[in-house]
Amino acid sequence: MTRIDTPASAAQAEGRIDTAAIRRLLAEVNDPEIPVLTIEDLGVLRDVRWEGEQLIVEITPTYSACPAMQAIEQDIYRVLRREGLRSVSLRTTLAPAWTSDWISEEGRRKLLEYGIVPPHRCGTQADPAVACPRCGSGATEIISGFGSTPCKALYRCRDCLEPFDYFKCL
């Protein structure tokens, strides 16, 4: 648990900032490994609530050793400090474990537009067909079970010959 103290803003002096407004602020925090996605898109931002005078922000990493979490935490603090929030506790919650099913529909759309095939819903298919995000062909093959990050696999399209990442079902 980490706590930061900064001067209170006028909004805080008059009363608490609404947690929905704080969620909107935190939705601007991007994933450093896939910058088109926010922590809200990924489902990493789990909860925002007040406990007494302290703001509690709960996050769940995509996996326990995710190297992006330190940068995400710093960005969360930066956004909250900018708004003058003075008492914040950032809590990492490991249970339940993050699943790619928590990626929002907006996040899935952003991934595909970025050239990364979004994951299928976990438990829906044993071996999903992965279509090329560039040409739409279903004639694709896996090159490696590990892509640019551990949560992605590297595929290649046999029609347009372009390699691409597939975000694995986790």
MARBA-3410 file (N, C-alpha, C, O; in Angstrom, 1 decimal):
170
0.9,-1.2,0.0,0.0,0.0,0.0,0.9,1.2,0.0,1.9,1.3,0.8 ~ 0.6,2.2,-0.9,1.4,3.4,-1.0,0.5,4.6,-0.7,-0.7,4.6,-1.0 ~ 1.0,5.6,-0.1,0.2,6.8,0.3,1.0,8.0,-0.2,2.2,8.1,-0.1 ~ 0.3,8.9,-0.8,0.9,10.2,-1.2,0.1,11.3,-0.6,-1.1,11.2,-0.3 ~ 0.9,12.4,-0.3,0.2,13.6,0.3,0.6,14.8,-0.6,1.8,15.1,-0.7
-0.4,15.4,-1.1,-0.2,16.7,-1.8,-1.3,17.6,-1.4,-2.3,17.2,-0.7 ~ -1.1,18.9,-1.6,-2.1,19.9,-1.2,-3.5,19.6,-1.8,-3.6,19.2,-2.9 ~ -4.5,19.8,-1.0,-5.9,19.5,-1.4,-6.3,20.6,-2.4,-6.0,21.8,-2.3 ~ -7.1,20.2,-3.4,-7.7,21.2,-4.3,-8.9,21.8,-3.8,-9.4,21.4,-2.7 ~ -9.4,22.8,-4.4,-10.6,23.5,-4.0,-11.8,22.5,-4.0,-12.6,22.6,-3.2
-11.8,21.7,-5.1,-12.9,20.7,-5.2,-12.9,19.8,-4.0,-13.9,19.4,-3.5 ~ -11.7,19.4,-3.5,-11.6,18.5,-2.4,-12.0,19.2,-1.1,-12.6,18.6,-0.2 ~ -11.7,20.5,-1.0,-12.0,21.2,0.2,-13.5,21.4,0.4,-14.0,21.4,1.5 ~ -14.2,21.4,-0.8,-15.7,21.6,-0.7,-16.4,20.2,-0.6,-17.5,20.1,-0.2 ~ -15.7,19.1,-0.8,-16.2,17.8,-0.7,-15.4,16.8,-1.6,-14.6,17.3,-2.4
-15.7,15.6,-1.5,-15.0,14.6,-2.3,-15.3,14.7,-3.7,-16.4,15.0,-4.1 ~ -14.3,14.4,-4.5,-14.5,14.2,-6.0,-15.3,12.9,-6.2,-14.9,11.9,-5.6 ~ -16.3,12.9,-7.0,-17.1,11.8,-7.3,-16.2,10.7,-7.9,-15.4,10.9,-8.7 ~ -16.4,9.4,-7.4,-15.6,8.3,-7.9,-15.8,8.1,-9.4,-14.9,7.6,-10.1 ~ -17.0,8.4,-9.9,-17.2,8.3,-11.4,-16.3,9.3,-12.1,-15.7,8.9,-13.2
-16.1,10.5,-11.6,-15.2,11.5,-12.2,-13.8,11.0,-12.1,-13.0,11.2,-13.0 ~ -13.4,10.4,-11.0,-12.1,9.9,-10.8,-11.8,8.8,-11.8,-10.7,8.7,-12.4 ~ -12.8,7.9,-12.0,-12.6,6.8,-13.0,-12.4,7.4,-14.4,-11.6,6.9,-15.2 ~ -13.1,8.5,-14.7,-12.9,9.1,-16.0,-11.5,9.7,-16.2,-10.9,9.6,-17.2 ~ -11.0,10.2,-15.1,-9.6,10.7,-15.1,-8.6,9.6,-15.3,-7.7,9.7,-16.1
-8.8,8.5,-14.6,-7.9,7.4,-14.7,-8.0,6.6,-16.0,-7.1,5.9,-16.4 ~ -9.1,6.8,-16.7,-9.3,6.2,-18.0,-8.4,6.8,-19.0,-8.2,6.3,-20.1 ~ -7.7,7.9,-18.7,-6.7,8.5,-19.6,-5.3,7.8,-19.4,-4.4,8.1,-20.2 ~ -5.2,7.0,-18.4,-3.9,6.3,-18.2,-3.8,5.1,-19.2,-4.6,4.2,-19.2 ~ -2.8,5.2,-20.1,-2.6,4.1,-21.1,-1.7,3.0,-20.6,-0.9,3.2,-19.8
-1.9,1.9,-21.2,-1.0,0.8,-21.0,0.3,1.1,-21.7,0.3,1.4,-22.9 ~ 1.5,1.1,-21.1,2.7,1.4,-21.8,3.2,0.5,-22.8,3.9,0.8,-23.7 ~ 2.7,-0.8,-22.8,3.1,-1.8,-23.8,2.1,-1.7,-25.0,2.6,-2.1,-26.1 ~ 0.9,-1.3,-24.8,0.0,-1.2,-25.9,-0.7,0.2,-25.7,-1.8,0.2,-25.2 ~ -0.1,1.2,-26.2,-0.5,2.6,-25.8,-1.9,3.0,-26.4,-2.4,4.0,-26.0
-2.5,2.2,-27.2,-3.9,2.5,-27.7,-4.9,2.1,-26.7,-6.1,2.5,-26.8 ~ -4.5,1.3,-25.7,-5.4,0.8,-24.7,-5.2,1.6,-23.4,-4.1,1.9,-23.0 ~ -6.3,1.9,-22.7,-6.3,2.5,-21.4,-6.4,1.4,-20.3,-6.7,0.2,-20.7 ~ -6.1,1.7,-19.1,-6.2,0.7,-18.0,-7.7,0.3,-17.8,-8.0,-0.8,-17.3 ~ -8.6,1.2,-18.2,-10.0,0.9,-18.2,-10.4,-0.1,-19.3,-11.1,-1.0,-19.1
-9.8,0.2,-20.5,-10.1,-0.8,-21.6,-9.6,-2.2,-21.3,-10.3,-3.2,-21.6 ~ -8.4,-2.3,-20.6,-7.9,-3.6,-20.3,-8.6,-4.3,-19.2,-8.4,-5.5,-19.0 ~ -9.3,-3.5,-18.4,-9.9,-4.1,-17.2,-8.9,-4.2,-16.0,-9.2,-4.9,-15.0 ~ -7.8,-3.5,-16.1,-6.8,-3.4,-15.0,-7.3,-2.6,-13.9,-7.1,-2.9,-12.7 ~ -8.0,-1.5,-14.2,-8.6,-0.6,-13.2,-9.9,-1.3,-12.6,-10.9,-1.4,-13.3
-9.8,-1.8,-11.4,-10.8,-2.7,-10.8,-11.8,-1.9,-10.0,-13.0,-2.1,-10.1 ~ -11.3,-0.9,-9.2,-12.3,-0.2,-8.3,-11.7,1.1,-7.9,-10.5,1.3,-7.7 ~ -12.6,2.0,-7.7,-12.2,3.4,-7.1,-13.3,3.7,-6.1,-14.5,3.7,-6.4 ~ -12.8,3.9,-4.9,-13.8,4.2,-3.8,-13.1,5.0,-2.7,-11.9,5.1,-2.6 ~ -14.0,5.6,-1.9,-13.5,6.4,-0.7,-13.7,5.5,0.5,-14.7,4.9,0.7
-12.6,5.5,1.3,-12.7,4.9,2.7,-12.3,6.0,3.6,-11.1,6.3,3.8 ~ -13.3,6.6,4.3,-13.1,7.7,5.1,-12.6,8.9,4.2,-13.2,9.2,3.2 ~ -11.4,9.4,4.6,-10.8,10.5,3.8,-9.8,10.0,2.7,-9.2,10.8,2.0 ~ -9.7,8.7,2.7,-8.7,8.2,1.7,-9.3,7.6,0.5,-10.3,6.9,0.6 ~ -8.7,7.9,-0.7,-9.2,7.4,-1.9,-8.4,6.1,-2.1,-7.2,6.0,-2.0
-9.2,5.0,-2.4,-8.6,3.7,-2.7,-8.8,3.4,-4.2,-9.9,3.5,-4.7 ~ -7.7,3.1,-4.8,-7.7,2.7,-6.2,-7.2,1.3,-6.3,-6.0,1.0,-5.9 ~ -8.0,0.3,-6.8,-7.6,-1.1,-6.9,-7.3,-1.4,-8.4,-8.1,-1.0,-9.3 ~ -6.1,-2.0,-8.6,-5.8,-2.4,-9.9,-5.4,-3.9,-9.9,-4.9,-4.4,-8.8 ~ -5.5,-4.6,-11.0,-5.1,-6.0,-11.1,-4.2,-6.1,-12.3,-4.6,-5.8,-13.4
-3.0,-6.6,-12.1,-2.1,-6.7,-13.3,-2.6,-7.8,-14.2,-3.2,-8.7,-13.8 ~ -2.2,-7.7,-15.5,-2.5,-8.7,-16.5,-1.9,-10.0,-16.1,-2.4,-11.1,-16.5 ~ -0.7,-10.0,-15.5,-0.1,-11.2,-14.9,0.8,-10.7,-13.8,1.2,-9.5,-13.8 ~ 1.1,-11.5,-12.9,1.8,-11.1,-11.6,3.1,-10.4,-11.8,3.5,-9.6,-11.0 ~ 3.8,-10.8,-12.9,5.2,-10.2,-13.1,5.1,-9.2,-14.2,6.2,-8.9,-14.8
4.0,-8.6,-14.5,3.9,-7.6,-15.6,4.8,-6.4,-15.4,4.6,-5.7,-14.4 ~ 5.7,-6.2,-16.3,6.7,-5.1,-16.1,6.1,-3.7,-16.3,6.7,-2.7,-15.9 ~ 4.9,-3.7,-16.9,4.2,-2.4,-17.1,3.6,-1.8,-15.9,3.2,-0.6,-15.8 ~ 3.4,-2.6,-14.8,2.6,-2.1,-13.7,3.3,-1.0,-13.0,2.5,-0.1,-12.5 ~ 4.6,-0.9,-12.9,5.2,0.2,-12.2,4.9,1.5,-13.0,4.6,2.5,-12.3
5.0,1.5,-14.3,4.7,2.7,-15.1,3.2,3.0,-14.9,2.9,4.2,-14.8 ~ 2.4,2.1,-14.9,0.9,2.3,-14.7,0.7,3.0,-13.4,-0.1,4.0,-13.3 ~ 1.3,2.5,-12.3,1.1,3.0,-11.0,1.6,4.5,-10.9,0.9,5.3,-10.4 ~ 2.7,4.8,-11.5,3.3,6.1,-11.6,2.3,7.1,-12.3,2.1,8.2,-11.9 ~ 1.7,6.6,-13.4,0.8,7.4,-14.2,-0.5,7.6,-13.4,-1.1,8.7,-13.5
-1.0,6.6,-12.7,-2.1,6.8,-11.8,-1.9,7.9,-10.8,-2.7,8.9,-10.6 ~ -0.7,7.9,-10.1,-0.4,8.9,-9.1,-0.3,10.3,-9.8,-0.8,11.3,-9.2 ~ 0.3,10.3,-11.0,0.5,11.6,-11.7,-0.9,12.2,-12.0,-1.0,13.4,-11.7 ~ -1.8,11.5,-12.5,-3.1,12.0,-12.8,-3.8,12.5,-11.5,-4.5,13.5,-11.5 ~ -3.8,11.7,-10.5,-4.5,12.0,-9.2,-3.8,13.3,-8.5,-4.5,14.1,-8.0
-2.5,13.3,-8.6,-1.8,14.5,-8.0,-2.2,15.8,-8.8,-2.4,16.9,-8.2 ~ -2.3,15.7,-10.1,-2.7,16.8,-10.9,-4.0,17.4,-10.5,-4.2,18.6,-10.6 ~ -4.9,16.5,-10.0,-6.2,16.9,-9.5,-6.2,17.3,-8.1,-7.2,17.7,-7.5 ~ -5.0,17.3,-7.4,-4.9,17.7,-6.0,-5.3,16.7,-5.0,-5.5,17.1,-3.8 ~ -5.5,15.5,-5.4,-5.9,14.4,-4.4,-4.7,14.2,-3.5,-3.6,13.9,-4.0
-4.9,14.3,-2.2,-3.8,14.2,-1.3,-3.7,12.9,-0.5,-2.6,12.6,0.0 ~ -4.7,12.1,-0.4,-4.6,10.9,0.3,-5.1,9.7,-0.5,-6.3,9.5,-0.7 ~ -4.1,9.0,-1.1,-4.5,8.0,-2.1,-3.8,6.7,-1.7,-2.6,6.7,-1.3 ~ -4.5,5.6,-1.7,-3.9,4.3,-1.5,-4.1,3.5,-2.7,-5.3,3.2,-3.1 ~ -3.0,3.1,-3.4,-3.1,2.2,-4.6,-2.9,0.8,-4.1,-1.9,0.4,-3.6
-3.9,-0.1,-4.4,-3.8,-1.5,-4.0,-3.8,-2.4,-5.2,-4.6,-2.2,-6.1 ~ -2.9,-3.3,-5.2,-2.8,-4.3,-6.2,-3.6,-5.5,-5.8,-3.2,-6.1,-4.7 ~ -4.6,-5.9,-6.5,-5.4,-7.1,-6.2,-5.1,-8.2,-7.1,-5.2,-8.0,-8.3 ~ -4.7,-9.3,-6.6,-4.3,-10.5,-7.4,-5.4,-11.5,-7.6,-5.3,-12.4,-8.4 ~ -6.4,-11.4,-6.7,-7.5,-12.4,-6.8,-8.8,-11.6,-6.8,-9.1,-10.8,-6.0
-9.7,-11.9,-7.8,-9.5,-12.9,-8.8,-8.4,-12.5,-9.8,-8.2,-11.3,-10.0 ~ -7.7,-13.4,-10.4,-6.7,-13.1,-11.4,-7.3,-12.5,-12.6,-8.4,-12.8,-13.0 ~ -6.5,-11.6,-13.2,-7.0,-10.9,-14.4,-7.2,-11.9,-15.5,-6.5,-12.9,-15.6 ~ -8.2,-11.6,-16.3,-8.5,-12.5,-17.5,-8.7,-11.6,-18.7,-9.2,-10.4,-18.6 ~ -8.3,-12.0,-19.9,-8.5,-11.2,-21.1,-10.0,-11.0,-21.4,-10.3,-10.2,-22.2
-10.9,-11.7,-20.7,-12.3,-11.5,-20.8,-12.7,-10.1,-20.3,-13.7,-9.6,-20.6 ~ -11.8,-9.5,-19.4,-12.1,-8.2,-18.8,-11.8,-7.1,-19.8,-12.1,-5.9,-19.5 ~ -11.2,-7.4,-21.0,-10.9,-6.3,-22.0,-12.3,-5.9,-22.5,-13.1,-6.7,-22.9 ~ -12.5,-4.6,-22.5,-13.8,-4.1,-22.9,-14.0,-4.2,-24.5,-13.0,-4.5,-25.2 ~ -15.2,-4.1,-24.9,-15.5,-4.1,-26.3,-14.8,-3.0,-27.1,-14.2,-3.2,-28.2
-14.7,-1.8,-26.4,-14.0,-0.7,-27.0,-12.5,-1.1,-27.1,-11.8,-0.8,-28.1 ~ -11.9,-1.7,-26.0,-10.6,-2.2,-26.1,-10.3,-3.2,-27.2,-9.2,-3.1,-27.8 ~ -11.2,-4.1,-27.4,-11.1,-5.1,-28.5,-11.1,-4.4,-29.8,-10.3,-4.8,-30.7 ~ -11.9,-3.4,-30.0,-11.9,-2.7,-31.2,-10.6,-1.9,-31.5,-10.1,-1.9,-32.6 ~ -10.1,-1.3,-30.4,-8.9,-0.5,-30.5,-7.7,-1.5,-30.8,-6.8,-1.1,-31.7
-7.7,-2.6,-30.2,-6.6,-3.6,-30.5,-6.6,-4.0,-32.0,-5.6,-3.9,-32.7 ~ -7.8,-4.3,-32.5,-7.9,-4.7,-33.9,-7.4,-3.6,-34.9,-6.7,-3.8,-35.8 ~ -7.9,-2.4,-34.6,-7.5,-1.2,-35.4,-6.0,-1.0,-35.3,-5.4,-0.5,-36.3 ~ -5.3,-1.3,-34.2,-3.9,-1.2,-34.0,-3.1,-2.3,-34.7,-1.9,-2.2,-34.8 ~ -3.8,-3.3,-35.1,-3.1,-4.4,-35.8,-2.9,-5.6,-34.9,-2.1,-6.5,-35.3
-3.5,-5.7,-33.8,-3.3,-6.8,-32.9,-4.7,-7.5,-32.8,-5.7,-6.8,-32.5 ~ -4.7,-8.8,-33.1,-6.0,-9.5,-33.0,-6.4,-9.7,-31.6,-5.6,-10.2,-30.8 ~ -7.6,-9.2,-31.2,-8.0,-9.3,-29.8,-8.3,-10.8,-29.5,-8.6,-11.6,-30.3 ~ -8.2,-11.1,-28.2,-8.5,-12.5,-27.8,-9.9,-12.9,-27.9,-10.8,-12.1,-27.8 ~ -10.1,-14.2,-28.2,-11.5,-14.7,-28.2,-11.9,-14.8,-26.7,-11.0,-14.7,-25.8
-13.1,-15.0,-26.4,-13.6,-15.1,-25.0,-13.0,-16.5,-24.5,-13.2,-17.5,-25.1 ~ -12.4,-16.4,-23.4,-11.8,-17.7,-22.8,-12.9,-18.7,-22.6,-14.0,-18.4,-22.1 ~ -12.6,-19.9,-22.9,-13.5,-21.1,-22.7,-14.5,-21.2,-23.8,-15.3,-22.1,-23.7 ~ -14.5,-20.4,-24.8,-15.5,-20.5,-25.9,-15.0,-21.4,-27.0,-15.8,-22.0,-27.7 ~ -13.7,-21.5,-27.2,-13.2,-22.3,-28.3,-11.8,-22.9,-27.9,-11.1,-22.2,-27.2
-11.6,-24.1,-28.3,-10.3,-24.7,-27.9,-9.2,-24.1,-28.8,-8.1,-23.8,-28.3 ~ -9.4,-24.0,-30.1,-8.4,-23.5,-31.0,-9.1,-22.5,-32.0,-9.6,-22.9,-33.0 ~ -9.1,-21.2,-31.6,-9.8,-20.3,-32.4,-9.1,-20.0,-33.8,-7.9,-20.1,-33.9 ~ -10.0,-19.7,-34.7,-9.4,-19.2,-36.0,-9.0,-17.8,-35.8,-9.8,-16.9,-35.3 ~ -7.8,-17.5,-36.2,-7.3,-16.1,-36.0,-7.1,-15.5,-37.4,-6.3,-15.9,-38.2
-8.0,-14.5,-37.7,-8.0,-13.9,-39.0,-6.9,-12.7,-39.0,-6.7,-12.1,-38.0 ~ -6.3,-12.5,-40.2,-5.3,-11.5,-40.3,-6.0,-10.1,-40.1,-7.0,-9.8,-40.7 ~ -5.4,-9.2,-39.3,-6.0,-7.9,-39.0,-5.8,-7.0,-40.2,-6.5,-5.9,-40.3 ~ -4.9,-7.3,-41.1,-4.6,-6.4,-42.3,-5.5,-6.7,-43.5,-6.1,-5.8,-44.1 ~ -5.6,-8.0,-43.9,-6.4,-8.4,-45.1,-7.6,-9.2,-44.8,-8.4,-9.4,-45.7
-7.8,-9.6,-43.5,-9.0,-10.4,-43.1,-8.9,-11.9,-43.5,-9.9,-12.6,-43.2 ~ -7.8,-12.3,-44.1,-7.7,-13.7,-44.4,-7.7,-14.6,-43.2,-7.2,-14.3,-42.2 ~ -8.3,-15.8,-43.3,-8.3,-16.8,-42.3,-7.1,-17.8,-42.5,-6.9,-18.7,-41.7 ~ -6.3,-17.6,-43.6,-5.2,-18.4,-43.8,-4.0,-17.9,-43.1,-3.1,-17.3,-43.6 ~ -4.0,-18.2,-41.8,-2.9,-17.7,-40.9,-2.3,-18.9,-40.2,-2.8,-20.0,-40.1
-1.0,-18.6,-39.7,-0.3,-19.7,-39.0,0.4,-19.0,-37.8,0.9,-17.9,-37.9 ~ 0.6,-19.8,-36.7,1.3,-19.3,-35.6,2.8,-19.5,-35.9,3.2,-20.6,-36.3 ~ 3.6,-18.5,-35.6,5.0,-18.5,-35.7,5.6,-18.8,-34.4,6.6,-19.6,-34.3 ~ 5.1,-18.2,-33.3,5.7,-18.4,-32.0,4.5,-18.1,-31.0,3.7,-17.3,-31.2 ~ 4.6,-18.9,-29.9,3.6,-18.8,-28.9,3.8,-17.5,-28.1,3.0,-17.1,-27.2
4.9,-16.8,-28.3,5.3,-15.6,-27.6,5.6,-14.5,-28.6,6.5,-14.7,-29.5 ~ 4.9,-13.4,-28.5,5.1,-12.3,-29.4,5.9,-11.2,-28.7,6.8,-11.5,-28.0 ~ 5.5,-9.9,-29.0,6.3,-8.8,-28.5,6.2,-8.7,-27.0,7.0,-8.0,-26.3 ~ 5.2,-9.2,-26.4,5.0,-9.3,-24.9,4.5,-10.7,-24.6,4.0,-11.4,-25.4 ~ 4.7,-11.2,-23.3,4.2,-12.5,-23.0,2.7,-12.8,-23.2,2.3,-13.9,-23.2
1.9,-11.7,-23.2,0.5,-11.9,-23.4,0.1,-12.1,-24.8,-1.1,-12.2,-25.1 ~ 1.0,-12.0,-25.8,0.7,-12.1,-27.2,1.5,-13.3,-27.8,2.5,-13.7,-27.4 ~ 0.9,-13.8,-28.9,1.5,-14.8,-29.8,1.7,-14.1,-31.1,1.0,-13.2,-31.5 ~ 2.8,-14.6,-31.8,3.1,-14.1,-33.1,2.6,-15.0,-34.2,2.8,-16.2,-34.2 ~ 1.8,-14.4,-35.1,1.2,-15.1,-36.2,1.7,-14.5,-37.5,2.3,-13.5,-37.6
1.4,-15.2,-38.6,1.7,-14.7,-40.0,0.6,-15.1,-40.9,0.0,-16.2,-40.8 ~ 0.2,-14.2,-41.8,-0.8,-14.4,-42.8,-0.2,-15.1,-44.0,0.8,-14.6,-44.5 ~ -0.7,-16.2,-44.4,-0.2,-16.9,-45.6,-0.6,-16.2,-46.9,0.0,-16.5,-47.9 ~ -1.6,-15.3,-46.8,-2.0,-14.6,-48.1,-1.2,-13.3,-48.3,-0.6,-13.1,-49.3 ~ -1.2,-12.4,-47.3,-0.5,-11.1,-47.5,0.9,-11.2,-46.9,1.7,-10.3,-47.1
1.2,-12.3,-46.3,2.6,-12.6,-45.7,3.0,-11.7,-44.6,4.2,-11.7,-44.2 ~ 2.1,-10.9,-44.0,2.4,-10.0,-42.9,2.4,-10.7,-41.6,1.4,-11.5,-41.3 ~ 3.3,-10.4,-40.7,3.3,-11.0,-39.4,2.3,-10.1,-38.5,2.2,-8.9,-38.8 ~ 1.7,-10.6,-37.5,0.9,-9.8,-36.6,0.8,-10.5,-35.2,1.0,-11.7,-35.1 ~ 0.5,-9.7,-34.2,0.3,-10.2,-32.9,-1.2,-10.7,-32.7,-2.1,-10.0,-33.2
-1.3,-11.7,-31.9,-2.6,-12.1,-31.4,-2.6,-12.1,-29.9,-1.7,-12.7,-29.3 ~ -3.5,-11.3,-29.3,-3.5,-11.2,-27.8,-4.2,-12.5,-27.3,-5.3,-12.8,-27.6 ~ -3.4,-13.3,-26.5,-3.8,-14.6,-26.1,-4.9,-14.5,-25.1,-5.1,-13.5,-24.3 ~ -5.7,-15.5,-25.1,-6.8,-15.7,-24.0,-6.1,-16.1,-22.8,-5.4,-17.1,-22.7 ~ -6.2,-15.3,-21.8,-5.5,-15.5,-20.5,-6.5,-15.6,-19.4,-6.2,-15.8,-18.2
END
